């Protein structure tokens, strides 16, 4: 199921569901955007992923992007819907499309993996303030 179909549905499914969309971070939270996202993408139809700490496990398997979101990857989330009227999904499994766009690769999102990944990185949601004329200082 895609994000738009889920949000536009008059019936919210119970039990495990699979949702496909673009995985992004917005203001310290993770979201799945509709595949045909708006410009700006922050205004798109979206479903929030209930545990933002999953971002650390994701960071462990992707190269972060610059700009507004450190992650902007096609993803598939399997989980249970929670939250009304703003739908959230409690992820039980997460897959990110690989670099050649041919398959989805599973990301381990268990508590232990997140704990280990969190030790490796600074707070990935905080934007660093850099004041420099040298563009390399921004990396």
Backbone torsions as a table, in degrees:
resi	resn	phi	psi	omega
1	UNK	NA	141.8	175.9
2	UNK	-96.9	167.8	-174.3
3	UNK	-60.6	-45.7	-177.9
4	UNK	-59.8	-46.4	179.9
5	UNK	-60.0	-40.2	-179.4
6	UNK	-66.7	-46.3	-177.8
7	UNK	-69.2	-38.9	-177.9
8	UNK	-78.3	-10.2	-177.3
9	UNK	-70.2	142.7	175.5
10	UNK	-84.4	-11.2	-179.2
11	UNK	-122.5	121.1	176.0
12	UNK	-93.0	122.9	-176.5
13	UNK	-66.5	149.9	175.8
14	UNK	-102.8	161.5	179.7
15	UNK	79.4	-166.8	-179.1
16	UNK	-69.5	135.3	174.8
17	UNK	-131.2	161.1	175.9
18	UNK	-118.8	125.6	-178.8
19	UNK	-125.1	134.7	179.7
20	UNK	-115.4	138.2	178.0
21	UNK	-176.1	-164.7	178.0
22	UNK	-96.4	122.3	179.4
23	UNK	-84.4	123.8	-179.9
24	UNK	-140.0	161.9	170.8
25	UNK	-109.1	135.0	177.6
26	UNK	-135.6	117.7	177.6
27	UNK	48.8	48.5	174.4
28	UNK	79.2	11.6	178.8
29	UNK	-127.1	154.9	175.7
30	UNK	-99.9	140.1	179.8
31	UNK	-137.3	153.6	165.5
32	UNK	-104.0	122.0	177.5
33	UNK	-93.7	156.9	172.8
34	UNK	-59.6	148.3	-178.5
35	UNK	-59.5	-31.2	175.9
36	UNK	-102.8	70.8	-173.6
37	UNK	-72.5	156.1	-178.3
38	UNK	-82.0	172.7	173.1
39	UNK	-121.0	112.1	7.5
40	UNK	-78.6	150.2	-175.4
41	UNK	-61.9	-23.2	-179.6
42	UNK	-66.5	-17.1	-179.6
43	UNK	-96.1	4.1	-177.8
44	UNK	-73.4	163.5	169.5
45	UNK	-65.3	133.6	-174.5
46	UNK	-152.1	159.2	175.2
47	UNK	-124.1	128.9	179.8
48	UNK	-80.3	140.0	172.2
49	UNK	-88.7	124.4	-167.3
50	UNK	-64.3	-27.6	-179.0
51	UNK	-110.2	101.0	-178.4
52	UNK	-67.2	-18.9	-179.6
53	UNK	-67.1	-15.3	174.6
54	UNK	-56.8	-25.0	-179.7
55	UNK	-55.2	-33.5	-179.8
56	UNK	-67.2	-39.3	176.8
57	UNK	-67.6	-36.2	177.7
58	UNK	-66.4	-43.5	179.9
59	UNK	-59.0	-28.1	-179.6
60	UNK	-70.0	-18.7	-175.9
61	UNK	-118.1	-1.3	179.1
62	UNK	-124.3	163.8	168.2
63	UNK	-91.8	124.8	-176.5
64	UNK	-67.6	149.8	178.2
65	UNK	-96.3	156.0	172.6
66	UNK	-85.5	177.7	177.9
67	UNK	89.4	-150.0	-172.0
68	UNK	-71.5	-32.7	-176.3
69	UNK	-127.7	132.0	178.8
70	UNK	-72.0	-17.2	179.6
71	UNK	-130.9	135.7	174.2
72	UNK	-151.3	78.2	-173.8
73	UNK	-129.2	147.3	173.3
74	UNK	-66.5	133.1	-175.5
75	UNK	-143.7	161.4	175.7
76	UNK	-129.1	126.9	179.3
77	UNK	-118.5	132.4	174.5
78	UNK	-112.6	125.3	-177.5
79	UNK	-174.2	-164.9	-177.4
80	UNK	-115.9	133.9	177.7
81	UNK	-71.9	140.3	173.1
82	UNK	-146.8	154.6	179.0
83	UNK	89.9	124.6	176.3
84	UNK	-141.6	137.6	7.4
85	UNK	-84.6	-15.5	177.7
86	UNK	-88.1	110.9	-176.2
87	UNK	-70.9	137.2	172.7
88	UNK	-124.1	155.1	176.1
89	UNK	-123.3	129.5	175.3
90	UNK	-89.3	104.2	-173.1
91	UNK	-71.8	131.9	172.2
92	UNK	-108.0	-24.7	176.4
93	UNK	-146.6	146.6	-179.5
94	UNK	-141.5	136.3	179.9
95	UNK	-129.7	138.5	177.9
96	UNK	-118.7	138.6	179.6
97	UNK	-64.8	134.8	-178.6
98	UNK	-74.0	172.8	-172.6
99	UNK	-62.5	-28.1	179.2
100	UNK	-92.5	8.3	174.2
101	UNK	58.3	31.3	-178.5
102	UNK	-107.0	-21.7	-179.1
103	UNK	-155.8	162.5	176.0
104	UNK	-96.1	137.3	-179.4
105	UNK	-110.4	132.3	-178.7
106	UNK	-69.9	137.0	174.8
107	UNK	-109.7	125.2	177.7
108	UNK	-70.6	121.7	-177.1
109	UNK	-122.3	22.8	177.9
110	UNK	-72.3	161.8	-175.1
111	UNK	-57.5	-39.7	-178.5
112	UNK	-67.0	-42.5	178.6
113	UNK	-62.8	-42.7	178.7
114	UNK	-63.4	-42.5	-180.0
115	UNK	-60.6	-44.8	179.2
116	UNK	-66.0	-44.9	-179.5
117	UNK	-65.1	-35.7	-178.7
118	UNK	-64.3	-30.6	178.3
119	UNK	-69.8	-23.7	-176.2
120	UNK	-80.2	-25.4	-169.7
121	UNK	-124.0	151.2	170.8
122	UNK	-68.7	179.7	176.6
123	UNK	-61.8	107.3	-173.2
124	UNK	-72.8	-9.1	179.9
125	UNK	-92.9	-11.3	-179.1
126	UNK	-87.3	125.8	177.6
127	UNK	-80.7	132.0	179.2
128	UNK	-81.2	133.0	175.7
129	UNK	-86.5	115.4	178.3
130	UNK	-121.4	127.3	177.3
131	UNK	-119.3	99.3	-176.2
132	UNK	-155.8	152.5	174.5
133	UNK	-89.9	-7.0	-179.0
134	UNK	-97.2	115.5	-175.2
135	UNK	-62.4	-23.8	179.4
136	UNK	-68.3	-23.1	178.3
137	UNK	-66.6	-15.9	-179.0
138	UNK	-83.4	-2.7	-179.8
139	UNK	-109.0	NA	NA
